[in-house]
Amino acid sequence: MVPSIVILILIVGVLLWIWALLGRSDPQNPRYNRICPAEDCGHVNPRRARYCARCGRKLTGPGD
């Protein structure tokens, strides 16, 4: 009984981890990403980023 509960918890944990990774890496989902406003950049950054990972410019808008 106990090993089956542990296995179930591990499976649920792995599924949640995969779901979180897939949701945050979707560049089409603006809820999780911030796009650099620079005309010559447009890099998709994580939603909590303050500066662009490609060009280093300050990100503005939602998430500040």
Secondary structure, 3 states (H helix, E strand, C coil): CHHHHHHHHHHHHHHHHHHHHHHHCCCCCCCCEEECCCCCCCCEEECCCCECCCCCCECCCCCC
